[in-house]
Amino acid sequence: MSFVVAIDGPAGSGKGTVTKLLAEKLNLVNIDTGAMYRCVALYCLDNNIESTNIANIKNNLDNINIELKRENGKQQVYLNNKNVSEKIRTPEVDSVVAKYAAIKEVRDKVTPMQRKMGEKDDIIMEGRDIGTVVFPNADVKIFLECSIEERAKRRYKQDIEKGINVTYEEVLESIIERHKLETQREVAPFVKADDAILVDSTNMSIEEVVNEIEKIIIEKKNKKRII
Ligand code: DC
């Protein structure tokens, strides 16, 4: 049976970077599940399908083919055979993705794909419902927390570095709005699993977060080996 590490955390908590670094250090396959919801949102934006038009979304789900490929050690995201790794990370997708991710039919398509990815490889999977819904029996569950202001600060810095023209206030507002939608939705809301270990990254460097989680994973791996 494969070894599964679930990392759940909000936007800007550093979970993407932390997960990538841990995957490299511990030789785990890194899976970013948010990218899959972003693909659904991008497809709908490109085809003018509103998030309120559930019937239309349902009709289109079979036309949305998402592939996560490993190329030169990096995860690349393909939507209907087109590399959309950058296109799914624009503020436009940021601002609508939570609405599409809240739709039951969308989650019913994406969740089984995620479970399948954990069947053969040792994985580290990041998202919002990995420890609660996708892999409730994950070997390690981490809930990465971070204050909303610090998250907005980090996301703003990333956007500016990417050349995206936004203000800090706009980023903060978008993060607050998204957080509300993610935590209050009916299907698979973003909540801490009872048995997840909480790590608060607000005042920690990436390196400190990686070291703390690495220790937890190694301890669990050693225990599993003994058992
Ligand atoms: O992690 P991210 O910001 O790339 O996630 C994009 C969106 O998808 C975000 O609104 C949360 C949602 N998401 C989710 O509902 N469940 C997951 N497992 C991963 C992401």
py3Dmol code that shows the C-alpha trace and the ligand (Angstrom):
import py3Dmol

protein = """\
ATOM      1  CA  MET A   1       0.000   0.000   0.000  1.00  0.00           C
ATOM      2  CA  SER A   2       1.263   3.463  -0.822  1.00  0.00           C
ATOM      3  CA  PHE A   3       2.157   6.118   1.748  1.00  0.00           C
ATOM      4  CA  VAL A   4      -0.127   9.163   1.672  1.00  0.00           C
ATOM      5  CA  VAL A   5       0.592  12.616   3.103  1.00  0.00           C
ATOM      6  CA  ALA A   6      -2.353  15.049   3.056  1.00  0.00           C
ATOM      7  CA  ILE A   7      -1.605  18.771   3.292  1.00  0.00           C
ATOM      8  CA  ASP A   8      -4.681  20.960   3.630  1.00  0.00           C
ATOM      9  CA  GLY A   9      -4.355  24.698   3.852  1.00  0.00           C
ATOM     10  CA  PRO A  10      -5.751  27.991   2.565  1.00  0.00           C
ATOM     11  CA  ALA A  11      -4.454  30.086  -0.352  1.00  0.00           C
ATOM     12  CA  GLY A  12      -1.235  31.839   0.604  1.00  0.00           C
ATOM     13  CA  SER A  13      -0.399  29.540   3.527  1.00  0.00           C
ATOM     14  CA  GLY A  14       2.701  28.392   1.662  1.00  0.00           C
ATOM     15  CA  LYS A  15       1.366  24.889   1.111  1.00  0.00           C
ATOM     16  CA  GLY A  16       2.329  24.800  -2.591  1.00  0.00           C
ATOM     17  CA  THR A  17       5.984  25.608  -1.924  1.00  0.00           C
ATOM     18  CA  VAL A  18       6.157  23.477   1.212  1.00  0.00           C
ATOM     19  CA  THR A  19       4.598  20.483  -0.543  1.00  0.00           C
ATOM     20  CA  LYS A  20       6.998  20.755  -3.492  1.00  0.00           C
ATOM     21  CA  LEU A  21      10.048  20.922  -1.224  1.00  0.00           C
ATOM     22  CA  LEU A  22       8.870  18.013   0.922  1.00  0.00           C
ATOM     23  CA  ALA A  23       8.188  15.920  -2.187  1.00  0.00           C
ATOM     24  CA  GLU A  24      11.756  16.493  -3.410  1.00  0.00           C
ATOM     25  CA  LYS A  25      13.319  15.790  -0.017  1.00  0.00           C
ATOM     26  CA  LEU A  26      11.290  12.677   0.745  1.00  0.00           C
ATOM     27  CA  ASN A  27      10.878  11.312  -2.763  1.00  0.00           C
ATOM     28  CA  LEU A  28       7.096  11.589  -2.842  1.00  0.00           C
ATOM     29  CA  VAL A  29       4.938  12.385  -5.870  1.00  0.00           C
ATOM     30  CA  ASN A  30       3.569  15.890  -5.437  1.00  0.00           C
ATOM     31  CA  ILE A  31      -0.085  16.440  -6.425  1.00  0.00           C
ATOM     32  CA  ASP A  32      -1.656  19.899  -6.424  1.00  0.00           C
ATOM     33  CA  THR A  33      -5.413  19.284  -6.399  1.00  0.00           C
ATOM     34  CA  GLY A  34      -6.323  22.989  -6.601  1.00  0.00           C
ATOM     35  CA  ALA A  35      -4.963  22.907 -10.165  1.00  0.00           C
ATOM     36  CA  MET A  36      -7.784  20.546 -11.120  1.00  0.00           C
ATOM     37  CA  TYR A  37     -10.512  22.884  -9.849  1.00  0.00           C
ATOM     38  CA  ARG A  38      -8.690  25.713 -11.590  1.00  0.00           C
ATOM     39  CA  CYS A  39      -8.930  23.763 -14.870  1.00  0.00           C
ATOM     40  CA  VAL A  40     -12.694  23.430 -14.474  1.00  0.00           C
ATOM     41  CA  ALA A  41     -12.965  27.180 -13.778  1.00  0.00           C
ATOM     42  CA  LEU A  42     -10.770  28.044 -16.785  1.00  0.00           C
ATOM     43  CA  TYR A  43     -12.770  25.792 -19.104  1.00  0.00           C
ATOM     44  CA  CYS A  44     -16.014  27.440 -17.937  1.00  0.00           C
ATOM     45  CA  LEU A  45     -14.584  30.958 -18.292  1.00  0.00           C
ATOM     46  CA  ASP A  46     -13.369  30.175 -21.822  1.00  0.00           C
ATOM     47  CA  ASN A  47     -16.777  28.781 -22.751  1.00  0.00           C
ATOM     48  CA  ASN A  48     -18.872  31.410 -20.978  1.00  0.00           C
ATOM     49  CA  ILE A  49     -20.414  28.924 -18.554  1.00  0.00           C
ATOM     50  CA  GLU A  50     -21.496  30.705 -15.380  1.00  0.00           C
ATOM     51  CA  SER A  51     -20.966  28.983 -12.023  1.00  0.00           C
ATOM     52  CA  THR A  52     -24.729  29.289 -11.409  1.00  0.00           C
ATOM     53  CA  ASN A  53     -25.568  27.256 -14.517  1.00  0.00           C
ATOM     54  CA  ILE A  54     -25.200  23.834 -12.913  1.00  0.00           C
ATOM     55  CA  ALA A  55     -27.037  22.019 -15.732  1.00  0.00           C
ATOM     56  CA  ASN A  56     -24.633  23.399 -18.320  1.00  0.00           C
ATOM     57  CA  ILE A  57     -21.610  22.602 -16.159  1.00  0.00           C
ATOM     58  CA  LYS A  58     -22.882  19.043 -15.687  1.00  0.00           C
ATOM     59  CA  ASN A  59     -23.326  18.656 -19.453  1.00  0.00           C
ATOM     60  CA  ASN A  60     -19.781  19.810 -20.039  1.00  0.00           C
ATOM     61  CA  LEU A  61     -17.943  17.771 -17.402  1.00  0.00           C
ATOM     62  CA  ASP A  62     -17.207  14.948 -19.863  1.00  0.00           C
ATOM     63  CA  ASN A  63     -15.576  17.479 -22.200  1.00  0.00           C
ATOM     64  CA  ILE A  64     -13.098  18.545 -19.538  1.00  0.00           C
ATOM     65  CA  ASN A  65     -10.021  16.375 -19.662  1.00  0.00           C
ATOM     66  CA  ILE A  66      -7.487  17.199 -16.966  1.00  0.00           C
ATOM     67  CA  GLU A  67      -4.013  15.686 -16.800  1.00  0.00           C
ATOM     68  CA  LEU A  68      -1.279  16.365 -14.288  1.00  0.00           C
ATOM     69  CA  LYS A  69       2.044  15.403 -15.860  1.00  0.00           C
ATOM     70  CA  ARG A  70       5.527  15.375 -14.427  1.00  0.00           C
ATOM     71  CA  GLU A  71       7.932  17.062 -16.842  1.00  0.00           C
ATOM     72  CA  ASN A  72      11.551  17.702 -15.820  1.00  0.00           C
ATOM     73  CA  GLY A  73      10.532  17.070 -12.223  1.00  0.00           C
ATOM     74  CA  LYS A  74       7.796  19.724 -12.302  1.00  0.00           C
ATOM     75  CA  GLN A  75       4.038  19.294 -12.308  1.00  0.00           C
ATOM     76  CA  GLN A  76       2.516  20.528 -15.561  1.00  0.00           C
ATOM     77  CA  VAL A  77      -1.215  20.920 -15.924  1.00  0.00           C
ATOM     78  CA  TYR A  78      -2.974  19.987 -19.177  1.00  0.00           C
ATOM     79  CA  LEU A  79      -6.556  20.887 -20.009  1.00  0.00           C
ATOM     80  CA  ASN A  80      -7.794  19.118 -23.130  1.00  0.00           C
ATOM     81  CA  ASN A  81      -4.205  18.497 -24.249  1.00  0.00           C
ATOM     82  CA  LYS A  82      -3.136  22.133 -23.807  1.00  0.00           C
ATOM     83  CA  ASN A  83      -0.584  23.147 -21.192  1.00  0.00           C
ATOM     84  CA  VAL A  84      -2.457  25.609 -18.951  1.00  0.00           C
ATOM     85  CA  SER A  85      -0.016  25.597 -16.011  1.00  0.00           C
ATOM     86  CA  GLU A  86       0.241  29.401 -16.094  1.00  0.00           C
ATOM     87  CA  LYS A  87      -3.191  30.252 -17.447  1.00  0.00           C
ATOM     88  CA  ILE A  88      -4.916  28.679 -14.412  1.00  0.00           C
ATOM     89  CA  ARG A  89      -3.101  31.045 -12.025  1.00  0.00           C
ATOM     90  CA  THR A  90      -4.373  34.417 -13.237  1.00  0.00           C
ATOM     91  CA  PRO A  91      -6.364  36.736 -10.918  1.00  0.00           C
ATOM     92  CA  GLU A  92      -9.355  36.082 -13.231  1.00  0.00           C
ATOM     93  CA  VAL A  93      -9.329  32.364 -12.366  1.00  0.00           C
ATOM     94  CA  ASP A  94      -8.446  33.178  -8.721  1.00  0.00           C
ATOM     95  CA  SER A  95     -11.587  35.247  -8.390  1.00  0.00           C
ATOM     96  CA  VAL A  96     -14.059  32.588  -9.633  1.00  0.00           C
ATOM     97  CA  VAL A  97     -12.515  29.184  -8.901  1.00  0.00           C
ATOM     98  CA  ALA A  98     -14.032  28.789  -5.413  1.00  0.00           C
ATOM     99  CA  LYS A  99     -17.528  29.039  -6.925  1.00  0.00           C
ATOM    100  CA  TYR A 100     -16.888  26.132  -9.303  1.00  0.00           C
ATOM    101  CA  ALA A 101     -15.087  24.130  -6.600  1.00  0.00           C
ATOM    102  CA  ALA A 102     -18.217  24.375  -4.428  1.00  0.00           C
ATOM    103  CA  ILE A 103     -20.349  22.476  -6.955  1.00  0.00           C
ATOM    104  CA  LYS A 104     -21.077  18.853  -5.983  1.00  0.00           C
ATOM    105  CA  GLU A 105     -20.985  17.548  -9.570  1.00  0.00           C
ATOM    106  CA  VAL A 106     -17.550  19.110 -10.095  1.00  0.00           C
ATOM    107  CA  ARG A 107     -16.191  17.526  -6.913  1.00  0.00           C
ATOM    108  CA  ASP A 108     -17.749  14.180  -7.863  1.00  0.00           C
ATOM    109  CA  LYS A 109     -15.666  14.266 -11.038  1.00  0.00           C
ATOM    110  CA  VAL A 110     -12.401  15.421  -9.484  1.00  0.00           C
ATOM    111  CA  THR A 111     -12.288  13.478  -6.176  1.00  0.00           C
ATOM    112  CA  PRO A 112     -12.115   9.958  -7.726  1.00  0.00           C
ATOM    113  CA  MET A 113      -9.313  11.150 -10.026  1.00  0.00           C
ATOM    114  CA  GLN A 114      -7.366  12.241  -6.962  1.00  0.00           C
ATOM    115  CA  ARG A 115      -7.939   8.946  -5.155  1.00  0.00           C
ATOM    116  CA  LYS A 116      -6.692   7.055  -8.195  1.00  0.00           C
ATOM    117  CA  MET A 117      -3.449   9.049  -8.151  1.00  0.00           C
ATOM    118  CA  GLY A 118      -2.725   7.745  -4.662  1.00  0.00           C
ATOM    119  CA  GLU A 119      -3.177   4.098  -5.584  1.00  0.00           C
ATOM    120  CA  LYS A 120       0.263   3.288  -6.878  1.00  0.00           C
ATOM    121  CA  ASP A 121       2.724   5.964  -5.745  1.00  0.00           C
ATOM    122  CA  ASP A 122       3.786   7.352  -2.380  1.00  0.00           C
ATOM    123  CA  ILE A 123       2.242  10.799  -2.575  1.00  0.00           C
ATOM    124  CA  ILE A 124       2.023  14.184  -0.925  1.00  0.00           C
ATOM    125  CA  MET A 125      -1.278  15.754  -1.958  1.00  0.00           C
ATOM    126  CA  GLU A 126      -2.257  19.342  -1.223  1.00  0.00           C
ATOM    127  CA  GLY A 127      -5.737  20.815  -1.199  1.00  0.00           C
ATOM    128  CA  ARG A 128      -8.644  21.659   1.092  1.00  0.00           C
ATOM    129  CA  ASP A 129     -10.378  18.322   1.684  1.00  0.00           C
ATOM    130  CA  ILE A 130      -7.574  15.804   1.316  1.00  0.00           C
ATOM    131  CA  GLY A 131      -7.479  14.736   4.973  1.00  0.00           C
ATOM    132  CA  THR A 132     -11.257  14.890   5.402  1.00  0.00           C
ATOM    133  CA  VAL A 133     -12.740  13.533   2.155  1.00  0.00           C
ATOM    134  CA  VAL A 134     -10.196  12.362  -0.427  1.00  0.00           C
ATOM    135  CA  PHE A 135      -7.932  10.351   1.899  1.00  0.00           C
ATOM    136  CA  PRO A 136      -9.570  10.191   5.354  1.00  0.00           C
ATOM    137  CA  ASN A 137      -7.117   7.381   6.195  1.00  0.00           C
ATOM    138  CA  ALA A 138      -3.995   9.247   5.047  1.00  0.00           C
ATOM    139  CA  ASP A 139      -0.809   8.251   6.895  1.00  0.00           C
ATOM    140  CA  VAL A 140      -0.052  11.882   7.753  1.00  0.00           C
ATOM    141  CA  LYS A 141      -2.514  14.773   7.831  1.00  0.00           C
ATOM    142  CA  ILE A 142      -1.309  18.340   8.141  1.00  0.00           C
ATOM    143  CA  PHE A 143      -3.564  21.368   8.491  1.00  0.00           C
ATOM    144  CA  LEU A 144      -1.534  24.404   7.534  1.00  0.00           C
ATOM    145  CA  GLU A 145      -2.825  27.604   9.050  1.00  0.00           C
ATOM    146  CA  CYS A 146      -1.813  31.222   8.475  1.00  0.00           C
ATOM    147  CA  SER A 147      -3.378  34.612   9.271  1.00  0.00           C
ATOM    148  CA  ILE A 148      -5.431  36.136   6.466  1.00  0.00           C
ATOM    149  CA  GLU A 149      -3.276  39.324   6.366  1.00  0.00           C
ATOM    150  CA  GLU A 150      -0.050  37.345   6.048  1.00  0.00           C
ATOM    151  CA  ARG A 151      -1.579  35.201   3.305  1.00  0.00           C
ATOM    152  CA  ALA A 152      -2.654  38.281   1.363  1.00  0.00           C
ATOM    153  CA  LYS A 153       0.837  39.761   1.782  1.00  0.00           C
ATOM    154  CA  ARG A 154       2.473  36.611   0.372  1.00  0.00           C
ATOM    155  CA  ARG A 155       0.024  36.264  -2.518  1.00  0.00           C
ATOM    156  CA  TYR A 156       0.404  39.963  -3.386  1.00  0.00           C
ATOM    157  CA  LYS A 157       4.203  39.570  -3.503  1.00  0.00           C
ATOM    158  CA  GLN A 158       3.878  36.503  -5.754  1.00  0.00           C
ATOM    159  CA  ASP A 159       1.500  38.351  -8.120  1.00  0.00           C
ATOM    160  CA  ILE A 160       3.789  41.378  -8.373  1.00  0.00           C
ATOM    161  CA  GLU A 161       6.775  39.112  -9.081  1.00  0.00           C
ATOM    162  CA  LYS A 162       4.757  37.496 -11.870  1.00  0.00           C
ATOM    163  CA  GLY A 163       4.080  40.973 -13.326  1.00  0.00           C
ATOM    164  CA  ILE A 164       0.373  40.914 -12.451  1.00  0.00           C
ATOM    165  CA  ASN A 165      -1.078  44.375 -11.872  1.00  0.00           C
ATOM    166  CA  VAL A 166      -3.017  44.205  -8.560  1.00  0.00           C
ATOM    167  CA  THR A 167      -3.151  46.108  -5.286  1.00  0.00           C
ATOM    168  CA  TYR A 168      -2.717  44.560  -1.829  1.00  0.00           C
ATOM    169  CA  GLU A 169      -6.318  45.531  -0.993  1.00  0.00           C
ATOM    170  CA  GLU A 170      -7.645  43.673  -4.045  1.00  0.00           C
ATOM    171  CA  VAL A 171      -5.681  40.542  -3.120  1.00  0.00           C
ATOM    172  CA  LEU A 172      -6.887  40.737   0.494  1.00  0.00           C
ATOM    173  CA  GLU A 173     -10.508  41.114  -0.597  1.00  0.00           C
ATOM    174  CA  SER A 174     -10.232  38.172  -3.008  1.00  0.00           C
ATOM    175  CA  ILE A 175      -8.670  35.965  -0.313  1.00  0.00           C
ATOM    176  CA  ILE A 176     -11.356  36.855   2.237  1.00  0.00           C
ATOM    177  CA  GLU A 177     -14.112  36.144  -0.293  1.00  0.00           C
ATOM    178  CA  ARG A 178     -12.573  32.830  -1.347  1.00  0.00           C
ATOM    179  CA  HIS A 179     -12.030  31.746   2.259  1.00  0.00           C
ATOM    180  CA  LYS A 180     -15.697  32.388   3.023  1.00  0.00           C
ATOM    181  CA  LEU A 181     -16.841  30.301   0.054  1.00  0.00           C
ATOM    182  CA  GLU A 182     -14.441  27.443   0.805  1.00  0.00           C
ATOM    183  CA  THR A 183     -15.230  27.144   4.510  1.00  0.00           C
ATOM    184  CA  GLN A 184     -18.984  27.658   4.219  1.00  0.00           C
ATOM    185  CA  ARG A 185     -19.822  25.471   1.218  1.00  0.00           C
ATOM    186  CA  GLU A 186     -22.056  22.450   1.739  1.00  0.00           C
ATOM    187  CA  VAL A 187     -19.906  19.879  -0.066  1.00  0.00           C
ATOM    188  CA  ALA A 188     -16.473  19.028   1.355  1.00  0.00           C
ATOM    189  CA  PRO A 189     -15.993  22.330   3.211  1.00  0.00           C
ATOM    190  CA  PHE A 190     -12.480  23.369   4.080  1.00  0.00           C
ATOM    191  CA  VAL A 191     -12.199  22.284   7.714  1.00  0.00           C
ATOM    192  CA  LYS A 192      -9.514  20.662   9.821  1.00  0.00           C
ATOM    193  CA  ALA A 193      -9.807  16.898  10.140  1.00  0.00           C
ATOM    194  CA  ASP A 194     -10.043  15.924  13.824  1.00  0.00           C
ATOM    195  CA  ASP A 195      -6.828  13.929  13.586  1.00  0.00           C
ATOM    196  CA  ALA A 196      -4.858  16.441  11.469  1.00  0.00           C
ATOM    197  CA  ILE A 197      -1.784  18.071  12.981  1.00  0.00           C
ATOM    198  CA  LEU A 198      -2.042  21.840  12.980  1.00  0.00           C
ATOM    199  CA  VAL A 199       0.973  23.846  11.804  1.00  0.00           C
ATOM    200  CA  ASP A 200       0.637  27.650  11.911  1.00  0.00           C
ATOM    201  CA  SER A 201       2.963  29.173   9.314  1.00  0.00           C
ATOM    202  CA  THR A 202       2.138  32.852  10.071  1.00  0.00           C
ATOM    203  CA  ASN A 203       5.455  33.593  11.751  1.00  0.00           C
ATOM    204  CA  MET A 204       7.498  30.774  10.283  1.00  0.00           C
ATOM    205  CA  SER A 205       9.867  30.685   7.311  1.00  0.00           C
ATOM    206  CA  ILE A 206       9.270  28.146   4.546  1.00  0.00           C
ATOM    207  CA  GLU A 207      12.331  26.256   5.767  1.00  0.00           C
ATOM    208  CA  GLU A 208      10.972  26.045   9.321  1.00  0.00           C
ATOM    209  CA  VAL A 209       7.612  24.751   8.094  1.00  0.00           C
ATOM    210  CA  VAL A 210       9.306  22.159   5.856  1.00  0.00           C
ATOM    211  CA  ASN A 211      11.525  20.953   8.714  1.00  0.00           C
ATOM    212  CA  GLU A 212       8.614  20.627  11.123  1.00  0.00           C
ATOM    213  CA  ILE A 213       6.447  18.658   8.696  1.00  0.00           C
ATOM    214  CA  GLU A 214       9.413  16.564   7.531  1.00  0.00           C
ATOM    215  CA  LYS A 215       9.985  15.417  11.122  1.00  0.00           C
ATOM    216  CA  ILE A 216       6.325  14.398  11.449  1.00  0.00           C
ATOM    217  CA  ILE A 217       6.408  12.440   8.176  1.00  0.00           C
ATOM    218  CA  ILE A 218       9.660  10.613   8.976  1.00  0.00           C
ATOM    219  CA  GLU A 219       8.360   9.632  12.398  1.00  0.00           C
ATOM    220  CA  LYS A 220       5.181   8.229  10.845  1.00  0.00           C
ATOM    221  CA  LYS A 221       7.128   6.400   8.119  1.00  0.00           C
ATOM    222  CA  ASN A 222       9.383   4.752  10.682  1.00  0.00           C
ATOM    223  CA  LYS A 223       6.396   3.703  12.776  1.00  0.00           C
ATOM    224  CA  LYS A 224       4.671   2.219   9.715  1.00  0.00           C
ATOM    225  CA  ARG A 225       7.826   0.251   8.893  1.00  0.00           C
ATOM    226  CA  ILE A 226       7.945  -1.216  12.425  1.00  0.00           C
ATOM    227  CA  ILE A 227       4.264  -2.170  12.353  1.00  0.00           C
TER     228      ILE A 227
END
"""
ligand_1 = """\
20
DC
O -5.057 25.674 -3.698
P -5.642 26.582 -4.798
O -5.750 28.025 -4.382
O -4.940 26.423 -6.096
O -7.127 26.051 -5.009
C -7.962 26.547 -6.017
C -9.413 26.471 -5.590
O -9.856 25.119 -5.518
C -9.711 27.101 -4.237
O -10.876 27.896 -4.350
C -9.984 25.946 -3.329
C -10.417 24.842 -4.245
N -9.949 23.537 -3.808
C -10.860 22.709 -3.215
O -12.008 23.076 -3.024
N -10.473 21.459 -2.840
C -9.223 21.046 -3.027
N -8.874 19.806 -2.655
C -8.260 21.899 -3.612
C -8.669 23.170 -3.975
"""
view = py3Dmol.view(width=600, height=400)
view.addModel(protein, "pdb")
view.setStyle({"model": 0}, {"cartoon": {"style": "trace"}})
view.addModel(ligand_1, "xyz")
view.setStyle({"model": 1}, {"stick": {}})
view.zoomTo()
view.show()
